[in-house]
Amino acid sequence: MAERPVFPKDFLWGASTSAYQIEGGAEADGRAPSIWDSFCKLKGRVDNGESGDVACDHYHRMPEDVALMKGLGVDAYRFSVSWPRVLPRGKGAVNEAGLDFYDRLIDRLLEAGIEPWLCLYHWDLPQALQDLGGWSARDCAGWYADYAALCARRYGDRVKRWITFNEFSVFTLFGYAIPWAAPGIVDRAQHLRAIHHVNLAHGAGVDVLRALVPGASIGAVHSVQPMRPETDRPEDVEAAALFDEHWNRAFPDAQLRAHYPRRIAEAIEPYVQPGDMARIARPLDWFGLNHYAPVYGRKDDSLIWGFGFGSPPAGMKRTAIDWPYDPGCFRDTLIDLTRRYRLPIYVTENGYGTKAAEAPDAEGRVVDAERLAYLQAYIAAMAEAKARGADVRGYFVWSLLDNFEWGGGYGTRFGIVHVDFTTQARTPKESARWYSELIRGG
């Protein structure tokens, strides 16, 4: 077995989840529908017509899941609040039962010695706000700021690590241009407005948290998957460059450099009002990175921006869900982001997905050798990046549990803990045992 990498004593080890992917309880205790509840009802959008209605039933099994994390020895837990659980209409009257659930979660985490990292938005916009225009409406930035203030006042006495949004580019690109995610719209103008209004919401959220949470440590989580052209043809090179700006640059450049990247700046300009970039570029404490693999782009005139997904080079190693396997890309991304944005980095998602029917064997073990090898390789690459100057301070595995994996439904599993979706039984996999030993320095 490869030599175990060594990290500083204060390096943070955690696990990540998101509300819609694990909570279930879709109609429990006053929760109202989100755009993902609506999207899952559309024919053909999610594998096998599945939804997050029950998911991992974390809403009812939260104490068990916190106990699992305590057993693993994680330092921190990144979770998201379900906006429609605490504000069923998205604004206005609050739902005390929903707020109470996160009170109980936070208190139990603290009792277990686990630091709560609270993400305000992981894709589940209240459907009631979508009916008013959603992210394509400029007012949505204000609705988000009010929601952030509610959470800050309720939880800021105990939660000091705050995340404004998870993967801005993914939910806007796939929600408004390539219809793989809620709300499933294909419209250039709405996509551009959504990009800008989400950025405005981020800036407003940072200001709210600074004002209401003393000692808050605030970051935003970006999906950064370096974009490479499928071929060296000029049209593929240019398409990949535009794809890169939409996926990797539109949000961190606006938030940390106060401008949009060159290729999309002119298109988005009609929606930018005086003073907007200053409202967006608010000081942050750290950069959250979700990374899995490089993406290969090509010209594709069937899609509204003229770019689409290409194929990796023939012979390139792939994961079980056909994503490129490239630990060196992870290493280089960490180094590049340190140089570009000059903020400490926390890896807030990284992990291995499979469509294999993982299940406990006769001895009750879930042997996930491919995931284990992936985590070993990518964490070693992270250690190498740190040795080369990347300012990386922590790592959260995706994901704690097998869960509802968006368009992949329940057929795609990323968890280091196996979930039997019939019985809801949890079984730590071999990767979880290895991760626990790594955390404990064993």
Disulfide bonds with the S-S distance in Angstrom:
none
